[in-house]
Amino acid sequence: MTVLDCCRIDVVTASPDAKVNEVAELMSDSNVGCVVITNDLCPVGIVTDRDIVTRVLAPGKDPKKTAISEVMTRDPVVVEDGTGLFEAMQLIRDEWVRGLPIIDGDGRLAGIITLDDIIRLIGQEMQYIGDVIREASPAE
């Protein structure tokens, strides 16, 4: 199974010149914890709700005047659309990230896979395995 088989394709994105408050509102409206910053559909950064707190609010920057490009993580860790799910899980663990933008062969954003997505998928698979075991077990 590749990351493209189980990713979200409706990625929440913003432009590098968007203001922090606009991105925060986008996060709130979309109920997401991260936004991929794109330029010509290519990921150039990523910002999380935690980034906004630690890089903008805590130091006292004005979210209405601060461009998201000033606080985003530049050159985010990405995976290609043919990457296997296990490899993506290893990358999330090794890089200490919660989300991986997925790119196509042209480097354009094709989706995102998050730690939450992987945990949800593993939970569903465990439930299916439990159902199989239950059906194959003798009746009590």
MIVEXLUM-660838 format. One record per residue (C-alpha): x, y, z. Coordinates in steps of 0.25 Angstrom, whole numbers, plus 5000, padded with zeros to 4 digits. Example, Ala and Ser with C-alpha at 12.3 -4.5 7.8 and 13.67 -1.06 7.14 Angstrom:
{x 5049&y 4982&z 5031}
{x 5055&y 4996&z 5029}
***
This chain:
{x 5000&y 5000&z 5000}
{x 5005&y 5014&z 4996}
{x 5003&y 5027&z 5003}
{x 4994&y 5031&z 4992}
{x 4985&y 5020&z 4995}
{x 4982&y 5025&z 5009}
{x 4985&y 5040&z 5009}
{x 4976&y 5052&z 5009}
{x 4976&y 5059&z 4996}
{x 4968&y 5071&z 5001}
{x 4981&y 5078&z 5007}
{x 4979&y 5091&z 5013}
{x 4989&y 5101&z 5007}
{x 4993&y 5115&z 5008}
{x 5002&y 5124&z 5000}
{x 5016&y 5129&z 5006}
{x 5011&y 5143&z 5007}
{x 4998&y 5140&z 5015}
{x 4998&y 5146&z 5029}
{x 4999&y 5137&z 5041}
{x 4985&y 5141&z 5046}
{x 4979&y 5137&z 5032}
{x 4986&y 5123&z 5033}
{x 4981&y 5121&z 5048}
{x 4967&y 5124&z 5043}
{x 4969&y 5114&z 5032}
{x 4973&y 5104&z 5042}
{x 4961&y 5107&z 5051}
{x 4951&y 5107&z 5039}
{x 4957&y 5094&z 5033}
{x 4959&y 5087&z 5047}
{x 4974&y 5084&z 5044}
{x 4986&y 5085&z 5051}
{x 4996&y 5088&z 5040}
{x 4995&y 5096&z 5027}
{x 5005&y 5093&z 5015}
{x 5010&y 5106&z 5009}
{x 5011&y 5105&z 4994}
{x 5017&y 5113&z 4982}
{x 5012&y 5108&z 4969}
{x 5006&y 5096&z 4975}
{x 5019&y 5092&z 4981}
{x 5021&y 5090&z 4996}
{x 5031&y 5101&z 5000}
{x 5028&y 5100&z 5015}
{x 5019&y 5095&z 5026}
{x 5013&y 5101&z 5038}
{x 5006&y 5095&z 5050}
{x 4997&y 5101&z 5061}
{x 5009&y 5099&z 5071}
{x 5018&y 5107&z 5061}
{x 5009&y 5119&z 5062}
{x 5009&y 5118&z 5077}
{x 5024&y 5117&z 5079}
{x 5029&y 5125&z 5068}
{x 5018&y 5136&z 5067}
{x 5010&y 5137&z 5080}
{x 5020&y 5134&z 5091}
{x 5030&y 5144&z 5085}
{x 5020&y 5155&z 5084}
{x 5019&y 5156&z 5069}
{x 5007&y 5162&z 5062}
{x 5000&y 5151&z 5055}
{x 4993&y 5161&z 5046}
{x 5006&y 5167&z 5041}
{x 5015&y 5154&z 5041}
{x 5016&y 5147&z 5028}
{x 5014&y 5132&z 5030}
{x 5028&y 5130&z 5022}
{x 5035&y 5136&z 5034}
{x 5030&y 5125&z 5043}
{x 5028&y 5113&z 5034}
{x 5037&y 5101&z 5034}
{x 5044&y 5103&z 5021}
{x 5047&y 5091&z 5011}
{x 5038&y 5081&z 5018}
{x 5040&y 5067&z 5019}
{x 5032&y 5061&z 5007}
{x 5030&y 5047&z 5001}
{x 5027&y 5043&z 4987}
{x 5013&y 5038&z 4983}
{x 5019&y 5024&z 4981}
{x 5025&y 5023&z 4995}
{x 5020&y 5011&z 5003}
{x 5012&y 5013&z 5016}
{x 5023&y 5006&z 5025}
{x 5034&y 5015&z 5019}
{x 5025&y 5027&z 5022}
{x 5023&y 5023&z 5036}
{x 5038&y 5021&z 5038}
{x 5041&y 5035&z 5032}
{x 5030&y 5041&z 5042}
{x 5037&y 5034&z 5053}
{x 5052&y 5038&z 5049}
{x 5049&y 5052&z 5046}
{x 5039&y 5055&z 5057}
{x 5028&y 5060&z 5049}
{x 5013&y 5058&z 5050}
{x 5010&y 5060&z 5035}
{x 5017&y 5058&z 5022}
{x 5013&y 5065&z 5009}
{x 5012&y 5056&z 4997}
{x 5017&y 5060&z 4984}
{x 5015&y 5055&z 4970}
{x 5027&y 5053&z 4960}
{x 5027&y 5068&z 4956}
{x 5028&y 5072&z 4971}
{x 5014&y 5077&z 4972}
{x 5006&y 5074&z 4984}
{x 4997&y 5062&z 4983}
{x 4992&y 5060&z 4997}
{x 4997&y 5059&z 5011}
{x 4998&y 5047&z 5021}
{x 4998&y 5050&z 5036}
{x 5001&y 5042&z 5048}
{x 4986&y 5043&z 5052}
{x 4983&y 5036&z 5038}
{x 4992&y 5025&z 5040}
{x 4987&y 5022&z 5054}
{x 4973&y 5022&z 5049}
{x 4977&y 5013&z 5038}
{x 4984&y 5003&z 5048}
{x 4972&y 5003&z 5057}
{x 4963&y 5000&z 5045}
{x 4972&y 4988&z 5041}
{x 4972&y 4983&z 5056}
{x 4957&y 4983&z 5056}
{x 4956&y 4975&z 5043}
{x 4966&y 4965&z 5049}
{x 4958&y 4964&z 5061}
{x 4946&y 4961&z 5053}
{x 4953&y 4950&z 5045}
{x 4957&y 4944&z 5058}
{x 4944&y 4945&z 5065}
{x 4937&y 4939&z 5053}
{x 4947&y 4927&z 5052}
{x 4946&y 4924&z 5067}
{x 4937&y 4914&z 5073}
{x 4924&y 4919&z 5079}
{x 4924&y 4920&z 5094}
***
